[in-house]
Amino acid sequence: MSWTDERVELLKKLWADGLSASQIAAELGGITRNAVIGKVHRLGLSGRAKSPSSTSPRPRKARSSGHMIRVQRPSMRGNTALAYDYEAEPEPEMLEIPAEQRKTLLQLSEKTCHWPVGDPGSNDFFFCGGESAEDKPYCTFHCRVAFQPASDRRRVNRPPFRN
């Protein structure tokens, strides 16, 4: 299907008459509603005639004359586990790694910790290089950081509870 001049003119007329894109697509035949919407957008057509049903305001529903009752809510809502202070472990980057333990990518082996520290694009980037835990790519500290249970991750990543 191609947009001939006649079809474009008919589209403009139907659009100005207030027909929906689905109705115009059915009238033109062989095109979809989305094709009509796309062409209308590309042509820059805007204002449309309102259908008679949409020009008259809808009647409002009558409200009951009863008084509103305000229910008292508890002061602490949500997950109360977030309200408690937990002893925070140091951030992995904040852990002081001795210079002699630090490794470059070429120095890593199966027995060294592969935890990256810093920005890989900078000159001071390195890997932890500590002794890796059994069958793990990281040392015991970085294993605790990397392999957290789902409930711990949710608690750590969520912002603190506020009243």
OpenMM code with the backbone's topology and positions (N, CA, C; nanometers):
from openmm import Vec3, app, unit

residues = "MET SER TRP THR ASP GLU ARG VAL GLU LEU LEU LYS LYS LEU TRP ALA ASP GLY LEU SER ALA SER GLN ILE ALA ALA GLU LEU GLY GLY ILE THR ARG ASN ALA VAL ILE GLY LYS VAL HIS ARG LEU GLY LEU SER GLY ARG ALA LYS SER PRO SER SER THR SER PRO ARG PRO ARG LYS ALA ARG SER SER GLY HIS MET ILE ARG VAL GLN ARG PRO SER MET ARG GLY ASN THR ALA LEU ALA TYR ASP TYR GLU ALA GLU PRO GLU PRO GLU MET LEU GLU ILE PRO ALA GLU GLN ARG LYS THR LEU LEU GLN LEU SER GLU LYS THR CYS HIS TRP PRO VAL GLY ASP PRO GLY SER ASN ASP PHE PHE PHE CYS GLY GLY GLU SER ALA GLU ASP LYS PRO TYR CYS THR PHE HIS CYS ARG VAL ALA PHE GLN PRO ALA SER ASP ARG ARG ARG VAL ASN ARG PRO PRO PHE ARG ASN".split()
positions = [
    Vec3(0.0851, -0.1167, 0.0000),
    Vec3(0.0000, 0.0000, 0.0000),
    Vec3(0.0896, 0.1229, 0.0000),
    Vec3(0.0574, 0.2172, -0.0851),
    Vec3(0.1312, 0.3425, -0.0881),
    Vec3(0.0343, 0.4573, -0.0658),
    Vec3(0.0887, 0.5655, -0.0173),
    Vec3(0.0065, 0.6837, 0.0092),
    Vec3(-0.0003, 0.7678, -0.1177),
    Vec3(-0.1073, 0.7540, -0.1921),
    Vec3(-0.1280, 0.8375, -0.3102),
    Vec3(-0.1848, 0.9712, -0.2645),
    Vec3(-0.1829, 1.0676, -0.3554),
    Vec3(-0.2350, 1.2008, -0.3218),
    Vec3(-0.3830, 1.1941, -0.2847),
    Vec3(-0.4582, 1.1086, -0.3548),
    Vec3(-0.6019, 1.0965, -0.3257),
    Vec3(-0.6247, 1.0392, -0.1860),
    Vec3(-0.5456, 0.9364, -0.1507),
    Vec3(-0.5608, 0.8739, -0.0186),
    Vec3(-0.5208, 0.9709, 0.0926),
    Vec3(-0.4174, 1.0515, 0.0678),
    Vec3(-0.3741, 1.1500, 0.1681),
    Vec3(-0.4833, 1.2551, 0.1880),
    Vec3(-0.5429, 1.3006, 0.0791),
    Vec3(-0.6502, 1.4001, 0.0907),
    Vec3(-0.7702, 1.3424, 0.1656),
    Vec3(-0.8044, 1.2156, 0.1351),
    Vec3(-0.9149, 1.1509, 0.2062),
    Vec3(-0.8814, 1.1354, 0.3542),
    Vec3(-0.7566, 1.1002, 0.3833),
    Vec3(-0.7116, 1.0895, 0.5232),
    Vec3(-0.7294, 1.2232, 0.5945),
    Vec3(-0.6859, 1.3327, 0.5315),
    Vec3(-0.6978, 1.4646, 0.5929),
    Vec3(-0.8440, 1.5007, 0.6192),
    Vec3(-0.9310, 1.4689, 0.5221),
    Vec3(-1.0727, 1.5007, 0.5376),
    Vec3(-1.1341, 1.4203, 0.6519),
    Vec3(-1.1063, 1.2899, 0.6541),
    Vec3(-1.1629, 1.2037, 0.7589),
    Vec3(-1.1085, 1.2425, 0.8963),
    Vec3(-0.9819, 1.2784, 0.9011),
    Vec3(-0.9208, 1.3206, 1.0287),
    Vec3(-0.9872, 1.4492, 1.0785),
    Vec3(-1.0089, 1.5442, 0.9865),
    Vec3(-1.0720, 1.6708, 1.0241),
    Vec3(-1.2175, 1.6491, 1.0658),
    Vec3(-1.2820, 1.5456, 1.0085),
    Vec3(-1.4203, 1.5148, 1.0458),
    Vec3(-1.4310, 1.4495, 1.1831),
    Vec3(-1.3176, 1.4104, 1.2408),
    Vec3(-1.3193, 1.3571, 1.3764),
    Vec3(-1.3223, 1.2057, 1.3848),
    Vec3(-1.3007, 1.1356, 1.2731),
    Vec3(-1.2987, 0.9902, 1.2787),
    Vec3(-1.1739, 0.9423, 1.3516),
    Vec3(-1.1835, 0.8282, 1.4145),
    Vec3(-1.0685, 0.7714, 1.4838),
    Vec3(-0.9733, 0.7105, 1.3821),
    Vec3(-0.8515, 0.6825, 1.4250),
    Vec3(-0.7526, 0.6223, 1.3356),
    Vec3(-0.7993, 0.4853, 1.2887),
    Vec3(-0.8658, 0.4094, 1.3747),
    Vec3(-0.9177, 0.2783, 1.3363),
    Vec3(-1.0264, 0.2924, 1.2302),
    Vec3(-1.1132, 0.3898, 1.2469),
    Vec3(-1.2201, 0.4111, 1.1500),
    Vec3(-1.1627, 0.4560, 1.0157),
    Vec3(-1.0620, 0.5410, 1.0179),
    Vec3(-0.9991, 0.5875, 0.8943),
    Vec3(-0.9304, 0.4709, 0.8237),
    Vec3(-0.8605, 0.3852, 0.9015),
    Vec3(-0.7941, 0.2692, 0.8424),
    Vec3(-0.8959, 0.1779, 0.7751),
    Vec3(-1.0121, 0.1575, 0.8365),
    Vec3(-1.1159, 0.0737, 0.7777),
    Vec3(-1.1714, 0.1389, 0.6516),
    Vec3(-1.1866, 0.2704, 0.6529),
    Vec3(-1.2405, 0.3437, 0.5383),
    Vec3(-1.1439, 0.3391, 0.4195),
    Vec3(-1.0160, 0.3583, 0.4460),
    Vec3(-0.9162, 0.3568, 0.3393),
    Vec3(-0.8895, 0.2149, 0.2896),
    Vec3(-0.8906, 0.1187, 0.3824),
    Vec3(-0.8676, -0.0213, 0.3475),
    Vec3(-0.7218, -0.0511, 0.3171),
    Vec3(-0.6770, -0.1673, 0.3594),
    Vec3(-0.5409, -0.2114, 0.3289),
    Vec3(-0.4330, -0.1495, 0.4151),
    Vec3(-0.4701, -0.0752, 0.5200),
    Vec3(-0.3699, -0.0172, 0.6102),
    Vec3(-0.4146, -0.0371, 0.7538),
    Vec3(-0.3211, -0.0194, 0.8434),
    Vec3(-0.3504, -0.0380, 0.9856),
    Vec3(-0.3748, 0.0956, 1.0535),
    Vec3(-0.4260, 0.0857, 1.1725),
    Vec3(-0.4488, 0.2037, 1.2562),
    Vec3(-0.3164, 0.2768, 1.2799),
    Vec3(-0.2103, 0.1995, 1.3072),
    Vec3(-0.0796, 0.2611, 1.3334),
    Vec3(-0.0255, 0.3328, 1.2103),
    Vec3(-0.0535, 0.2808, 1.0911),
    Vec3(-0.0106, 0.3482, 0.9690),
    Vec3(-0.0800, 0.4837, 0.9564),
    Vec3(-0.2073, 0.4883, 0.9924),
    Vec3(-0.2818, 0.6140, 0.9888),
    Vec3(-0.2231, 0.7125, 1.0895),
    Vec3(-0.1966, 0.6664, 1.2096),
    Vec3(-0.1405, 0.7530, 1.3135),
    Vec3(-0.0045, 0.8063, 1.2695),
    Vec3(0.0786, 0.7196, 1.2114),
    Vec3(0.2101, 0.7623, 1.1645),
    Vec3(0.2004, 0.8683, 1.0548),
    Vec3(0.1090, 0.8476, 0.9600),
    Vec3(0.0940, 0.9444, 0.8505),
    Vec3(0.0406, 1.0773, 0.9020),
    Vec3(-0.0547, 1.0718, 0.9950),
    Vec3(-0.1085, 1.1945, 1.0545),
    Vec3(0.0036, 1.2712, 1.1242),
    Vec3(0.0889, 1.1989, 1.1933),
    Vec3(0.2004, 1.2617, 1.2637),
    Vec3(0.2977, 1.3241, 1.1646),
    Vec3(0.3318, 1.2517, 1.0574),
    Vec3(0.4259, 1.3038, 0.9579),
    Vec3(0.3690, 1.4238, 0.8829),
    Vec3(0.2375, 1.4249, 0.8614),
    Vec3(0.1744, 1.5377, 0.7944),
    Vec3(0.1596, 1.6584, 0.8870),
    Vec3(0.1716, 1.6347, 1.0163),
    Vec3(0.1604, 1.7434, 1.1132),
    Vec3(0.0163, 1.7856, 1.1377),
    Vec3(-0.0774, 1.6946, 1.1130),
    Vec3(-0.2180, 1.7264, 1.1375),
    Vec3(-0.2415, 1.7294, 1.2872),
    Vec3(-0.3166, 1.8285, 1.3325),
    Vec3(-0.3385, 1.8356, 1.4771),
    Vec3(-0.4860, 1.8341, 1.5096),
    Vec3(-0.5432, 1.9517, 1.5304),
    Vec3(-0.6795, 1.9617, 1.5795),
    Vec3(-0.7804, 1.8854, 1.4967),
    Vec3(-0.8735, 1.8219, 1.5638),
    Vec3(-0.9774, 1.7452, 1.4976),
    Vec3(-1.1111, 1.7926, 1.5475),
    Vec3(-1.2117, 1.7691, 1.4651),
    Vec3(-1.3483, 1.8009, 1.5079),
    Vec3(-1.3884, 1.7017, 1.6151),
    Vec3(-1.4531, 1.7492, 1.7165),
    Vec3(-1.4989, 1.6627, 1.8244),
    Vec3(-1.6278, 1.5942, 1.7829),
    Vec3(-1.6401, 1.4690, 1.8223),
    Vec3(-1.7655, 1.3995, 1.7949),
    Vec3(-1.8730, 1.4582, 1.8856),
    Vec3(-1.9973, 1.4551, 1.8440),
    Vec3(-2.1039, 1.5190, 1.9230),
    Vec3(-2.1115, 1.4660, 2.0661),
    Vec3(-2.0783, 1.3395, 2.0868),
    Vec3(-2.0898, 1.2850, 2.2223),
    Vec3(-1.9827, 1.3408, 2.3148),
    Vec3(-1.8663, 1.3804, 2.2600),
    Vec3(-1.7588, 1.4280, 2.3466),
    Vec3(-1.7675, 1.5776, 2.3742),
    Vec3(-1.8503, 1.6523, 2.3000),
    Vec3(-1.8580, 1.7966, 2.3232),
    Vec3(-1.9435, 1.8308, 2.4444),
    Vec3(-2.0436, 1.7506, 2.4732),
    Vec3(-2.1275, 1.7798, 2.5896),
    Vec3(-2.0635, 1.7208, 2.7144),
    Vec3(-2.0592, 1.7984, 2.8232),
    Vec3(-1.9960, 1.7469, 2.9447),
    Vec3(-2.0764, 1.6322, 3.0044),
    Vec3(-2.0038, 1.5391, 3.0618),
    Vec3(-2.0697, 1.4256, 3.1255),
    Vec3(-2.1287, 1.4685, 3.2591),
    Vec3(-2.2448, 1.4149, 3.2923),
    Vec3(-2.3025, 1.4490, 3.4231),
    Vec3(-2.2194, 1.3870, 3.5347),
    Vec3(-2.2038, 1.4626, 3.6410),
    Vec3(-2.1261, 1.4127, 3.7548),
    Vec3(-2.2110, 1.3245, 3.8434),
    Vec3(-2.1444, 1.2319, 3.9087),
    Vec3(-2.2141, 1.1452, 4.0030),
    Vec3(-2.2388, 1.2233, 4.1318),
    Vec3(-2.3545, 1.2011, 4.1888),
    Vec3(-2.3886, 1.2697, 4.3128),
    Vec3(-2.3111, 1.2086, 4.4281),
    Vec3(-2.2592, 1.2944, 4.5153),
    Vec3(-2.1871, 1.2452, 4.6324),
    Vec3(-2.2842, 1.2243, 4.7474),
    Vec3(-2.2477, 1.1299, 4.8300),
    Vec3(-2.3315, 1.1089, 4.9484),
    Vec3(-2.3060, 1.2229, 5.0465),
    Vec3(-2.4035, 1.2535, 5.1260),
    Vec3(-2.3896, 1.3647, 5.2191),
    Vec3(-2.3226, 1.3222, 5.3497),
    Vec3(-2.2823, 1.1963, 5.3602),
    Vec3(-2.2185, 1.1468, 5.4828),
    Vec3(-2.0834, 1.2114, 5.5062),
    Vec3(-2.0427, 1.2147, 5.6310),
    Vec3(-1.9139, 1.2730, 5.6667),
    Vec3(-1.8025, 1.1750, 5.6365),
    Vec3(-1.6905, 1.2296, 5.6023),
    Vec3(-1.5741, 1.1444, 5.5785),
    Vec3(-1.5140, 1.1058, 5.7124),
    Vec3(-1.4740, 0.9819, 5.7238),
    Vec3(-1.4120, 0.9336, 5.8468),
    Vec3(-1.2640, 0.9131, 5.8186),
    Vec3(-1.1807, 0.9763, 5.8988),
    Vec3(-1.0369, 0.9616, 5.8825),
    Vec3(-0.9890, 0.8502, 5.9748),
    Vec3(-0.9227, 0.7531, 5.9150),
    Vec3(-0.8737, 0.6385, 5.9906),
    Vec3(-0.7309, 0.6669, 6.0327),
    Vec3(-0.7018, 0.6455, 6.1611),
    Vec3(-0.5673, 0.6661, 6.2134),
    Vec3(-0.4784, 0.5519, 6.1664),
    Vec3(-0.3646, 0.5870, 6.1075),
    Vec3(-0.2710, 0.4856, 6.0603),
    Vec3(-0.1545, 0.4761, 6.1567),
    Vec3(-0.0930, 0.3591, 6.1624),
    Vec3(0.0246, 0.3471, 6.2495),
    Vec3(0.1384, 0.4353, 6.1971),
    Vec3(0.2228, 0.4812, 6.2893),
    Vec3(0.3287, 0.5733, 6.2505),
    Vec3(0.4380, 0.5037, 6.1705),
    Vec3(0.4586, 0.3747, 6.1917),
    Vec3(0.5623, 0.3026, 6.1195),
    Vec3(0.4940, 0.2061, 6.0241),
    Vec3(0.5162, 0.2281, 5.8937),
    Vec3(0.4560, 0.1415, 5.7940),
    Vec3(0.5653, 0.0775, 5.7109),
    Vec3(0.5257, -0.0195, 5.6315),
    Vec3(0.6199, -0.0817, 5.5391),
    Vec3(0.7016, -0.1880, 5.6076),
    Vec3(0.8174, -0.2122, 5.5560),
    Vec3(0.9053, -0.3158, 5.6072),
    Vec3(0.9777, -0.2618, 5.7298),
    Vec3(0.9390, -0.3078, 5.8470),
    Vec3(0.9978, -0.2562, 5.9704),
    Vec3(1.1412, -0.3027, 5.9892),
    Vec3(1.1854, -0.4027, 5.9115),
    Vec3(1.3238, -0.4470, 5.9220),
    Vec3(1.4191, -0.3363, 5.8795),
    Vec3(1.3721, -0.2461, 5.7955),
    Vec3(1.4572, -0.1369, 5.7496),
    Vec3(1.4760, -0.0296, 5.8560),
    Vec3(1.3933, -0.0296, 5.9588),
    Vec3(1.4006, 0.0731, 6.0616),
    Vec3(1.5148, 0.0476, 6.1596),
    Vec3(1.5719, -0.0700, 6.1570),
    Vec3(1.6775, -0.1037, 6.2514),
    Vec3(1.8134, -0.0791, 6.1894),
    Vec3(1.9082, -0.0401, 6.2726),
    Vec3(2.0444, -0.0187, 6.2249),
    Vec3(2.1180, -0.1519, 6.2240),
    Vec3(2.1804, -0.1809, 6.1138),
    Vec3(2.2613, -0.3001, 6.1018),
    Vec3(2.4063, -0.2580, 6.0964),
    Vec3(2.4924, -0.3429, 6.1482),
    Vec3(2.6339, -0.3133, 6.1428),
    Vec3(2.6776, -0.3282, 5.9980),
    Vec3(2.7208, -0.2194, 5.9399),
    Vec3(2.7566, -0.2204, 5.7983),
    Vec3(2.8981, -0.2713, 5.7793),
    Vec3(2.9140, -0.3577, 5.6777),
    Vec3(3.0480, -0.4026, 5.6423),
    Vec3(3.1128, -0.2936, 5.5591),
    Vec3(3.2432, -0.2872, 5.5597),
    Vec3(3.3076, -0.1855, 5.4768),
    Vec3(3.2820, -0.2140, 5.3294),
    Vec3(3.2766, -0.1068, 5.2507),
    Vec3(3.2594, -0.1224, 5.1067),
    Vec3(3.3796, -0.1972, 5.0520),
    Vec3(3.3590, -0.2779, 4.9472),
    Vec3(3.4716, -0.3541, 4.8928),
    Vec3(3.5879, -0.2650, 4.8504),
    Vec3(3.5596, -0.1472, 4.7951),
    Vec3(3.6664, -0.0574, 4.7546),
    Vec3(3.7316, 0.0091, 4.8752),
    Vec3(3.6593, 0.0152, 4.9896),
    Vec3(3.7119, 0.0813, 5.1079),
    Vec3(3.8062, -0.0110, 5.1859),
    Vec3(3.8025, -0.1388, 5.1549),
    Vec3(3.8898, -0.2343, 5.2230),
    Vec3(4.0338, -0.2052, 5.1807),
    Vec3(4.1233, -0.1932, 5.2768),
    Vec3(4.2628, -0.1615, 5.2456),
    Vec3(4.3331, -0.2889, 5.2002),
    Vec3(4.3776, -0.2879, 5.0767),
    Vec3(4.4467, -0.4038, 5.0194),
    Vec3(4.5940, -0.3680, 5.0083),
    Vec3(4.6807, -0.4469, 5.0731),
    Vec3(4.8240, -0.4157, 5.0699),
    Vec3(4.8776, -0.4120, 4.9261),
    Vec3(4.9739, -0.3261, 4.9009),
    Vec3(5.0282, -0.3090, 4.7657),
    Vec3(5.0906, -0.4375, 4.7131),
    Vec3(5.1537, -0.5149, 4.8005),
    Vec3(5.2190, -0.6385, 4.7547),
    Vec3(5.1183, -0.7478, 4.7178),
    Vec3(4.9935, -0.7343, 4.7646),
    Vec3(4.8888, -0.8326, 4.7339),
    Vec3(4.8192, -0.8001, 4.6018),
    Vec3(4.8200, -0.6759, 4.5604),
    Vec3(4.7499, -0.6312, 4.4406),
    Vec3(4.8057, -0.6986, 4.3155),
    Vec3(4.7141, -0.7301, 4.2218),
    Vec3(4.7539, -0.7996, 4.0995),
    Vec3(4.6984, -0.7268, 3.9775),
    Vec3(4.7699, -0.7421, 3.8662),
    Vec3(4.7189, -0.6965, 3.7377),
    Vec3(4.6469, -0.8143, 3.6738),
    Vec3(4.5813, -0.7904, 3.5623),
    Vec3(4.5076, -0.8959, 3.4938),
    Vec3(4.5995, -1.0112, 3.4560),
    Vec3(4.7201, -0.9809, 3.4119),
    Vec3(4.8134, -1.0852, 3.3693),
    Vec3(4.8701, -1.1647, 3.4867),
    Vec3(4.8658, -1.1103, 3.6073),
    Vec3(4.9208, -1.1784, 3.7246),
    Vec3(4.8192, -1.2687, 3.7934),
    Vec3(4.6918, -1.2623, 3.7565),
    Vec3(4.5888, -1.3429, 3.8224),
    Vec3(4.6059, -1.4904, 3.7905),
    Vec3(4.5691, -1.5733, 3.8890),
    Vec3(4.5697, -1.7189, 3.8694),
    Vec3(4.4438, -1.7744, 3.9342),
    Vec3(4.4276, -1.9046, 3.9310),
    Vec3(4.3096, -1.9671, 3.9915),
    Vec3(4.3104, -1.9525, 4.1432),
    Vec3(4.4250, -1.9290, 4.2017),
    Vec3(4.4382, -1.9215, 4.3472),
    Vec3(4.4309, -1.7787, 4.4002),
    Vec3(4.4134, -1.6781, 4.3118),
    Vec3(4.4091, -1.5397, 4.3569),
    Vec3(4.2688, -1.4823, 4.3395),
    Vec3(4.2379, -1.3820, 4.4211),
    Vec3(4.1068, -1.3162, 4.4181),
    Vec3(4.0968, -1.2270, 4.2945),
    Vec3(3.9895, -1.2434, 4.2179),
    Vec3(3.9704, -1.1696, 4.0934),
    Vec3(3.8838, -1.0441, 4.1123),
    Vec3(3.8660, -0.9974, 4.2352),
    Vec3(3.7790, -0.8827, 4.2610),
    Vec3(3.8433, -0.7552, 4.2061),
    Vec3(3.7747, -0.6835, 4.1132),
    Vec3(3.8323, -0.5609, 4.0586),
    Vec3(3.8173, -0.4443, 4.1560),
    Vec3(3.9175, -0.3582, 4.1600),
    Vec3(3.9152, -0.2419, 4.2481),
    Vec3(3.9498, -0.1190, 4.1653),
    Vec3(3.8589, -0.0221, 4.1674),
    Vec3(3.8823, 0.1028, 4.0961),
    Vec3(3.8225, 0.1024, 3.9570),
    Vec3(3.8572, 0.2057, 3.8822),
    Vec3(3.8078, 0.2239, 3.7466),
    Vec3(3.9018, 0.1551, 3.6484),
    Vec3(3.8504, 0.0620, 3.5651),
    Vec3(3.9385, -0.0086, 3.4718),
    Vec3(4.0108, 0.0837, 3.3737),
    Vec3(3.9595, 0.2028, 3.3525),
    Vec3(4.0243, 0.2958, 3.2609),
    Vec3(4.1374, 0.3753, 3.3233),
    Vec3(4.1535, 0.3664, 3.4542),
    Vec3(4.2573, 0.4467, 3.5203),
    Vec3(4.3845, 0.3648, 3.5402),
    Vec3(4.4944, 0.4350, 3.5672),
    Vec3(4.6241, 0.3684, 3.5872),
    Vec3(4.6335, 0.2958, 3.7205),
    Vec3(4.5530, 0.3362, 3.8189),
    Vec3(4.5611, 0.2733, 3.9505),
    Vec3(4.4608, 0.1589, 3.9683),
    Vec3(4.4083, 0.1032, 3.8598),
    Vec3(4.3163, -0.0100, 3.8660),
    Vec3(4.3953, -0.1370, 3.8965),
    Vec3(4.3375, -0.2235, 3.9819),
    Vec3(4.4024, -0.3508, 4.0147),
    Vec3(4.2976, -0.4512, 4.0604),
    Vec3(4.3400, -0.5735, 4.0819),
    Vec3(4.2552, -0.6782, 4.1372),
    Vec3(4.3033, -0.7072, 4.2774),
    Vec3(4.2134, -0.7570, 4.3630),
    Vec3(4.2450, -0.7810, 4.5044),
    Vec3(4.3701, -0.8676, 4.5180),
    Vec3(4.3728, -0.9809, 4.4530),
    Vec3(4.4920, -1.0653, 4.4547),
    Vec3(4.5092, -1.1491, 4.5793),
    Vec3(4.4167, -1.1412, 4.6762),
    Vec3(4.4269, -1.2237, 4.7954),
    Vec3(4.4040, -1.3703, 4.7629),
    Vec3(4.4227, -1.4553, 4.8637),
    Vec3(4.4041, -1.5990, 4.8431),
    Vec3(4.2550, -1.6269, 4.8234),
    Vec3(4.2206, -1.6933, 4.7129),
    Vec3(4.0796, -1.7171, 4.6827),
    Vec3(4.0248, -1.8300, 4.7691),
    Vec3(3.8952, -1.8210, 4.7978),
    Vec3(3.8278, -1.9259, 4.8732),
    Vec3(3.8178, -2.0499, 4.7847),
    Vec3(3.7940, -2.1621, 4.8461),
    Vec3(3.7906, -2.2902, 4.7738),
    Vec3(3.6866, -2.2880, 4.6615),
    Vec3(3.7285, -2.3141, 4.5396),
    Vec3(3.6433, -2.3204, 4.4200),
    Vec3(3.5665, -2.1910, 4.3940),
    Vec3(3.6190, -2.0784, 4.4387),
    Vec3(3.5548, -1.9485, 4.4159),
    Vec3(3.6564, -1.8553, 4.3505),
    Vec3(3.6078, -1.7553, 4.2758),
    Vec3(3.7016, -1.6623, 4.2119),
    Vec3(3.7475, -1.5494, 4.3038),
    Vec3(3.6906, -1.5417, 4.4267),
    Vec3(3.7207, -1.4305, 4.5162),
    Vec3(3.7714, -1.4810, 4.6508),
    Vec3(3.8329, -1.3900, 4.7274),
    Vec3(3.8730, -1.4200, 4.8645),
    Vec3(3.7468, -1.4297, 4.9510),
    Vec3(3.7587, -1.4705, 5.0760),
    Vec3(3.6408, -1.4906, 5.1601),
    Vec3(3.5624, -1.3607, 5.1794),
    Vec3(3.6313, -1.2471, 5.1960),
    Vec3(3.5600, -1.1202, 5.2137),
    Vec3(3.4797, -1.0862, 5.0885),
    Vec3(3.5414, -1.0920, 4.9722),
    Vec3(3.4716, -1.0558, 4.8494),
    Vec3(3.3658, -1.1591, 4.8121),
    Vec3(3.3799, -1.2836, 4.8558),
    Vec3(3.2733, -1.3834, 4.8357),
    Vec3(3.1480, -1.3427, 4.9123),
    Vec3(3.1660, -1.2915, 5.0352),
    Vec3(3.0501, -1.2472, 5.1130),
    Vec3(2.9805, -1.1295, 5.0451),
    Vec3(3.0568, -1.0442, 4.9782),
    Vec3(2.9990, -0.9300, 4.9086),
    Vec3(2.9295, -0.9763, 4.7801),
    Vec3(2.9958, -1.0625, 4.7052),
    Vec3(2.9441, -1.1030, 4.5739),
    Vec3(2.8275, -1.2007, 4.5833),
    Vec3(2.8317, -1.2915, 4.6779),
    Vec3(2.7309, -1.3971, 4.6858),
    Vec3(2.6423, -1.3779, 4.8077),
    Vec3(2.5588, -1.2735, 4.8046),
    Vec3(2.4666, -1.2459, 4.9147),
    Vec3(2.3335, -1.3148, 4.8880),
    Vec3(2.2657, -1.3600, 4.9937),
    Vec3(2.1297, -1.4100, 4.9740),
    Vec3(2.0400, -1.2958, 4.9251),
    Vec3(1.9345, -1.3272, 4.8528),
    Vec3(1.8462, -1.2262, 4.7947),
    Vec3(1.7893, -1.1333, 4.9005),
    Vec3(1.7525, -1.1841, 5.0175),
    Vec3(1.6936, -1.0989, 5.1211),
    Vec3(1.7944, -0.9953, 5.1693),
    Vec3(1.9227, -1.0323, 5.1797),
    Vec3(2.0245, -0.9365, 5.2217),
    Vec3(2.0448, -0.8287, 5.1163),
    Vec3(2.0428, -0.8661, 4.9887),
    Vec3(2.0611, -0.7676, 4.8813),
    Vec3(1.9488, -0.6656, 4.8843),
    Vec3(1.8255, -0.7111, 4.9054),
    Vec3(1.7129, -0.6178, 4.9093),
    Vec3(1.7287, -0.5208, 5.0252),
    Vec3(1.7722, -0.5709, 5.1409),
    Vec3(1.7859, -0.4858, 5.2580),
    Vec3(1.8979, -0.3844, 5.2376),
    Vec3(2.0080, -0.4237, 5.1777),
    Vec3(2.1229, -0.3360, 5.1608),
    Vec3(2.0955, -0.2309, 5.0541),
    Vec3(2.0292, -0.2662, 4.9441),
    Vec3(2.0112, -0.1746, 4.8319),
    Vec3(1.8958, -0.0787, 4.8494),
    Vec3(1.8068, -0.1028, 4.9443),
    Vec3(1.6895, -0.0172, 4.9631),
    Vec3(1.7277, 0.1060, 5.0437),
    Vec3(1.6712, 0.2221, 5.0100),
    Vec3(1.7026, 0.3433, 5.0878),
    Vec3(1.6522, 0.3290, 5.2318),
    Vec3(1.7109, 0.4031, 5.3245),
    Vec3(1.6700, 0.3903, 5.4648),
    Vec3(1.5237, 0.4316, 5.4841),
    Vec3(1.4618, 0.3721, 5.5846),
    Vec3(1.3217, 0.3980, 5.6165),
    Vec3(1.3064, 0.5397, 5.6706),
    Vec3(1.2081, 0.6112, 5.6217),
    Vec3(1.1809, 0.7473, 5.6703),
    Vec3(1.0351, 0.7556, 5.7126),
    Vec3(1.0084, 0.8300, 5.8192),
    Vec3(0.8697, 0.8528, 5.8618),
    Vec3(0.8098, 0.9667, 5.7866),
] * unit.nanometer
topology = app.Topology()
chain = topology.addChain("A")
for resn in residues:
    res = topology.addResidue(resn, chain)
    for name in ("N", "CA", "C"):
        topology.addAtom(name, app.Element.getBySymbol(name[0]), res)
